[in-house]
């Protein structure tokens, strides 16, 4: 019988309530899910060993749900819930603690399992004061850490001696897995080219990250400076070295950026007339109208993680129904999974706003001489950020304007 | 042990985390009588970030040992992010622990044509850990 190797999913879909209760399904990247749960379950002031032990338990529990397809096998369209009664606490959009974030970035694809078994351990835990359970006690782990135990010793204390740690499990859809050892000043090779290409692409959106020219696979001071700035922005240790945490943060972000770009390119193949309401669409339909619908939902899902992801294949199947339902629930429309005129118009209106914002903001990056002809000569002479032609033109610039003041940013001109 | 924590905020849009420069970020704290204390007002830079804000927090001892505590072991604040093209986002219950940096990401939703950020606002709250 073939053994399926557990993998770390790139994203995980979380149901924001008990399984049978109607609620939103939120889709986030797996590292972000773990950071959220860890920040929701424990205090960041605890001993590092306790924090690490709890994070490993959280990861293993979630991976067990994913690997065993616990909820999908029961007919649900999510992988885990956000409730402590059934799973672990997750709060959409909450603040994350930096020390917890950095630990998760290092170990998000490590997990524990019983020796002789393949699946990640379904590592249950409870706080150990108001609730007790046959698993990790959260306060207990803090106490053991204060006594000097390390994270694996703490985990063995609660889960038994026959557990083992699996490190660097494969990550779904991430082709470039981390090339140990870390890349640093002086490294050369193909992996350095990958880092440089990813950084250059990300720096198109983040102008504070310097460009690396040429990107030829030699880790020079330029590359180190770019890596450092990237680390500073994304809450990694700013040491200028590409270790595991920096590598996966780069890859995840790069994949996100490229996916959005590809989606926008695909959109350029649609003519305006195709966005006219094509008649009622529902499961079983196919064709051009379905494709446009799927495209609009895909763009909206880029902005809102409560919207279910959808493939643009022109076939209105169960995934498309799920996506339509997730949109209707969030927009106070009748949640019937059918796209009538009201639903279409609402989707189109939201899509239009999102699409215009993406095109307008993306046109400003990168700012190179070889770029699109500027809208006016004023833009060329200002040499920097220009707000004319955007809705920010009339916005108060954030500081009072005084007699004799001059600026590059057109605030004085307004 | 320090008696302050740091709050850093990053404002962006989409899963690709495109930064939103020029957004207004406001950090407030609830004071007595239902009033607000204003801790910081800043505009985001080209990376969508503000300068981190230092906020007073309770002693670390409160959160490292279990038991009934009269006060929660963290300070609370609210973070608002505003930009004319996006729904006003308000994050309540942001926790500040001593000696810890708290990161609040603000993922903004676009406004439809004709809507203003004064009309549409999305409030999200965070509940404390069940410890």
Interface residues (C-beta under 8 A of the other chain):
Chain A: X40 X41 X42 X43 X44 X45 X46 X47 X84 X89 X91 X92 X93 X94 X95 X96 X97 X98 X99 X101 X127 X128 X129 X130 X138 X139 X142 X146 X205 X206 X207 X208 X233 X235 X253 X256 X257 X259 X260 X302 X303 X304 X305 X349 X350 X352 X353 X354 X357 X358 X361 X362 X385 X387 X391 X392 X395 X398
Chain B: X8 X10 X13 X14 X15 X16 X17 X18 X19 X21 X22 X24 X43 X45 X46 X47 X49 X60 X63 X64 X66 X67 X73 X74 X84 X85 X91 X93 X94 X95 X97 X98 X99 X100 X101 X102 X103 X104 X105 X107 X109 X110 X111 X112 X113 X124 X126 X127 X129 X130 X131
